[in-house]
Amino acid sequence: MDILTGLAGLMLGAMAAWALARGRAAGKMSRLRAQMQARIGYWQDEAERARAHAARTGEQAAAWAAGCQQGREEVMSLARALAHLPAGTDDDPAAG
């Protein structure tokens, strides 16, 4: 009978140890899963901010290019207008 009681005690001890180890592992997995979700959320937010920044930068670059084109056209029209002015008049005090 003592052997049977001892074996039963060993079995109960092994089952209790297994249950405790399983509980600890489940808790650790739960904490790791929560950490992973937090990191995923962080990087998703970072990616969204980067996309928004890239879109703003693209819009700014397009506006800059349009402004440069407009400025170039204005300079060209002024150059054409200056080219059509009569060269050297005696009325101009700056001609000197």
Stockholm file with secondary structure:
# STOCKHOLM 1.0

chainA/1-96         MDILTGLAGLMLGAMAAWALARGRAAGKMSRLRAQMQARIGYWQDEAERARAHAARTGEQAAAWAAGCQQGREEVMSLARALAHLPAGTDDDPAAG
#=GR chainA/1-96 SS CHHHHHHHHHHHHHHHHHHHHHHHHHHHHHHHHHHHHHHHHHHHHHHHHHHHHHHHHHHHHHHHHHHHHHHHHHHHHHHHHHHTSCSCCTTCGGGC
#=GC SS_cons        CHHHHHHHHHHHHHHHHHHHHHHHHHHHHHHHHHHHHHHHHHHHHHHHHHHHHHHHHHHHHHHHHHHHHHHHHHHHHHHHHHHTSCSCCTTCGGGC
//
